[in-house]
Amino acid sequence: MGKIWSRLLIVLVMIICSGCNETNNGKITNNTTAQMQDSIHYDAKLGKYVPPVTMYTVGSINPDMKFKNGENLENNIHTKWAEERLGIQIRYLWTIHDSNGAYANKLRIELAKGNMPDIVTTRERDVMQELIDSGQFREVGDLFEKYASPVWKSAMKEDPAVWDSFVRDGQKYAIPILDYQYSTDPVLWIRQDWLDKLKLPVPRTIEDLEAVMEAFTNKDPDGNGKNDTFGLTIGLRNGPSTWMADSSWIFGAFGTIPKQWNLAEDGKLKYGSVQPGAKDALQVLKKWIQKGYVSKESEWYNETKAADLFIAGKAGIIAGPYWMSGWPLSDLLKKDPKVVIKAIPIPNGPSGFVGRRGTLPVNGAILINKKMKHPEIFFKYQNYLFDYYATSTGEFAQGLARDYDWTVVNGVPSSDAALIPGGAVRVSSYTLTFDGARIPSNVVDAIPKDITPELFSLEGVSMKEAFTGPPTTTMKSKWELLQKLEQQTFQEFVFNSAPESDFDSFVNKWFAYGGDKITQEVNDWYRDQRSK
């Protein structure tokens, strides 16, 4: 009996150890497929790896990510496609529901342990820089030139500045995740039905806008007999320049964009939040809040919370990207089909200025672990998405997966969510780069047909971040302090009736606490870039 139990114990240990080939409590072991793939074979005729190869990553599950048919981020229609079509098994060391920075925090923890997968993708700017500076990821410029497809290379050349923040000593340490042009440039979304009811014209200037907001706030546009609506909803919890419920355009009306470096008339870069126009914009915001045009709770609203006010039918105007009509504004239309929402241009300021927060066509980064022996595996994956999904050709002419993001009705392809069996899901969010693959200039095809080109074509209106390089030396030690000082000052000025002199004091402190040195370093970088 003793010998039998000994043999059973040996078998049990062998069974347990056989499960260590992929992961061990989220850690890559020395015996993983990723480490054992010394030789791999790509069958050019089949267009896939035979036998399949494994590529390890990690993933965040966003609140708006939806699944169907019992799938999840680790096992879904896209991961199955990658294995069947390309012979690439996508495996996750871990996934995490991303709220309140959970994904970024998890990445930092695992980075400190040195427990990084083959591929890491993230949209968190600070985390990108930390990953690069850790020394655990490889230079990717040569890899990109060697393995990226012509379509992907061409897309990347549309705006070379997308590489800038990932460069160290002339070498590239992360691949930009491309996005469409104007991806989060704000336009004003307005309740056209409220305008019609109150017989008001579309506002063209800040003065016009104030008249509209006064009516939206005090003349019962929703007809419920209560004084419970706001002219405008914004979210200031994360500052005045945000991807939704944005207020950067108010600053733009006075010639500056906050929280970024703008190119001044003298050819130098200046930080937008410390310019005189920022003070003028804050005074306007303070007035709007005092008059009740904007909720006092905006101090605590993040982007989605502020948008909820509009979706609930309690605010008449919100600033956000062109794609908001699909989400989240469509939720309001579902509740009340009589609602009419229209996108209108950013209004002019008192001196004729008009400006909005511009965005580079980049929305994240791809980092490749130094320990990944065959990085070309990732390029086979991403090249295919660029060659076919980004160009809407081949098997991806209609979408990524039939009966998921498109279907066929009476022999005709359709992307109408109402016609897709079991409802539509955004399969592109399952990809390693969050959106599949995007060519910046293809934005024309992405903008809804009811949004006129004039919203984006005005010269100089879209004011992009002019400093696109990595953090400067002084930024690394002082920027967090300066950002906290800025946020506190803006909040006190707008919501707590701080005197005008407080803004002037903030500007003096900003320069004294490191802003002066950072301004010099930023302009040194800009001068070097222009000389290349």
Secondary structure, DSSP 8 states (H G I E B T S, - for coil): -HHHHHHHHHHHHHHHHHTTSS-BTTB--TTSHHHH-SS--EETTTTEESS-EEEEEEEEE-TT----TT--SSSSHHHHHIIIII-EEEEEEEEEE-STTHHHHHHHHHHHHT---SEEEE--HHHHHHHHHTT-B---HHHHHHHS-HHHHHHHHT-GGGGGGGEETTEE-SEEEE--TTTT--EEEEEHHHHHHTT-----BHHHHHHHHHHHHHS-TT-SSSS--BSB----TT-S--SSS--HHHHHTTT--TTSEEE-TTS-EEEGGGSHHHHHHHHHHHHHHHTTSB-GGGGT--HHHHHHHHHTT-BSEEEE-GGGGTTTTHHHHHH-TT--EEEE---B-TTS---EE---SEEEEEEEBTT-S-THHHHHHHHHIIIIITTT-GGGSS-SSBTTTBEEETTEEE--GGGSTT----GGGGSTTSSS---GGGHHHHS-TTS-THHHHSTTTEE--S--S---HHHHHHHHHHHHHHHHHHHHHHHS---HHHHHHHHHHHIIIIIHHHHHHHHHHHHHHHH-
